[in-house]
Amino acid sequence: MFLFRKSLCIQDYRKLLQDLYQLVQILPFDQNVAQKSANVGKRLQARGEKIGLGDTLIAGTCLSQQVPLLTRNVRHFSRVPNLHVITPDELVLDNN
């Protein structure tokens, strides 16, 4: 697990981000993501449960790609219908 500390020097921070980048897949923002995001925003706004544009785009991306979202922000993302939310505490890490 990556922990960000203020005491990291710029070189260590860059290395940490490079390592993290190797572990994740960058998902595209395309027409399908835009449509899913718009639908999420519209549904939440109709219920008076806005989560902000950035979180709406993140949710739309995950729904479009049919992937779960790893986040600590369960309060916002649990409002999004059909979005599978996973917290870091739910992960099982293999230390071997």
N, C-alpha and C positions, 0 to 999 in steps of 0.2 A: 504494500500500500504506500502511496506517495503522501508525504506530509510536507506542506509548504511552511517554511519558517522565514521570518524576517531576517535572520542572521545569514542566509545564504548569499554568497557573493554571486555576481552576475554570471561567471563561468559555470558555477555549480547549478544555478538556476537554468541556464541554457541546456546543460547536460540532462538535468531532470526532465525538462520539457521534451528533449529529443528522445529520451528513454520512454516517456509516456506516449509520445507520438507513434513509436514502434508497436505499442500495445493496442492501439485503437484503430478503428476503421472510420475514415472520414466519409460521411454520407452526403450525397448530392442534394442540392436544393433545386427542385425541378417543378414542373407544372403540377404534378400530383401532390407534392409536398405543399405547394402554395394552396391548392384546393383543400387539402385536409386541414391545414392551419386555419384557413378561413372558416371552415365548418366548425372547428373547435372554438374559435373566437366567437362565432355567432351563437353557438349553443350555450356557451358559458355566459355571454352577455345577456342572453334572454333569461337566464336564471339569476342574474345579478351576481355572478361569481367570476369576474374577470381575474386573469392571472398575469397579465402583462404581455406585451408583444413578444419579447424574447422567449418566454416560457411557452407561449402559444406556438411559436415556430418550432421549438424543440419538440413539443408534443406532436405537432403535425408531421414532423420528420419521422419520429418513431412509429406513428400510426401508418404512415405511407410505406415505410420499409418493413413493417410488421416485426419490429424488434422491441424488446423491453427497454425501459429507461432506468439507468442507474443514477440515483440521486438521493440526497438527504432532504430534499424539499418535498416531502410527502404531502405537506399541507396544501400546496398549490396543485401538484400533479394528480393527486387522488381525486380531484374534481373532474378530471377529463375522462369521459366514458370510453371504455374499451382500451385504455392505456395500461399496460402492464408495468407497474412501478416496482423497482427493486432497490433496497437500501444497501449501503456498503456492509451494514451489520448482518445482512442476510447471506452474504457471500461466504463460501467455504474456500479458504485459501489452502493450497497444497504447498507446504514448506519443504518438500523433498527436492 
